[in-house]
């Protein structure tokens, strides 16, 4: 998983972010680019009993 949120709107920052986002998508890696969504996801993971969570292949989730 990649959480990629730009620090500012400078050209170099946006170019770096594009490269990171493109690589994530090209390699089928989950990508979060929204700060609120990232925060909510992290909060949910921290408040979840991970021992009760099963592990699935990403393709199993997409096909469901």
Secondary structure, DSSP 8 states (H G I E B T S, - for coil): -EE---SS--HHHHHHHHHHHHHHHHTT--EE--HHHHHHHHHHHHTS-GGG-----HHHHHH-
